Amino acid sequence: DNMQPIGKIADLTLFEWDWKEWVKGITGTEMCTGFDASEVQEKYPDCVVQAGDYLAVLYEKLHPQLRARLAA
């Protein structure tokens, strides 16, 4: 909920959001910062997986790709 863009890293938009009530038991209640999985899937398809009805970013795969892009 309340997903707001707060900047860019390389070619991806960085967002801040509040977790939906039904996942707060898993994720915690704090506001979160990260990327929109659908945007990541367009540019880095190997860094996204299907998690039930949702897409999930594999940050451990994405971070090295972003570092390399920023270093170029």
C-alpha positions in Angstrom: 0.0 0.0 0.0 1.0 3.6 -0.4 3.8 2.8 -2.9 5.7 6.0 -3.8 8.7 6.5 -6.0 11.6 8.0 -4.1 14.4 7.8 -6.7 16.3 5.7 -9.2 19.2 3.3 -9.0 20.7 2.5 -12.4 17.7 2.0 -14.7 15.2 1.0 -11.9 12.8 3.2 -9.9 13.2 2.9 -6.2 10.0 2.8 -4.1 8.9 3.0 -0.5 5.7 1.3 0.6 3.7 0.0 3.6 3.0 -3.8 3.7 -0.6 -4.9 3.3 -2.2 -6.1 6.5 -2.3 -9.8 5.6 1.5 -10.0 5.1 2.6 -8.0 8.1 3.0 -11.1 10.2 5.6 -12.3 7.6 7.2 -9.1 6.6 6.9 -6.9 9.7 5.1 -3.6 10.0 7.8 -1.2 9.0 7.8 0.8 5.8 9.9 -1.0 3.1 12.1 0.2 0.3 12.8 -1.7 -2.9 11.9 -2.1 -6.5 8.6 -2.9 -8.3 8.9 -6.6 -9.4 7.2 -6.0 -12.7 9.7 -3.3 -13.7 12.6 -5.6 -12.6 11.1 -8.4 -14.6 11.1 -6.3 -17.8 14.8 -5.4 -17.4 16.3 -8.3 -15.4 13.9 -11.3 -15.9 16.3 -13.7 -14.2 16.0 -11.7 -11.0 12.2 -12.2 -10.5 10.2 -15.3 -9.5 6.5 -16.1 -9.3 5.5 -16.5 -5.6 1.9 -17.7 -5.6 -0.1 -14.9 -7.3 2.7 -12.4 -6.9 6.1 -11.6 -8.4 9.1 -11.4 -6.0 12.4 -9.8 -6.6 15.5 -11.9 -6.0 17.7 -9.2 -4.6 20.7 -11.5 -4.2 20.7 -11.8 -8.0 19.7 -8.2 -8.7 22.4 -6.4 -6.6 25.4 -7.7 -8.6 23.8 -6.7 -11.9 23.0 -3.2 -10.6 26.5 -2.8 -9.2 28.0 -3.8 -12.6 25.7 -1.4 -14.4 26.6 1.5 -12.1 30.3 0.7 -12.5 30.2 0.8 -16.3 
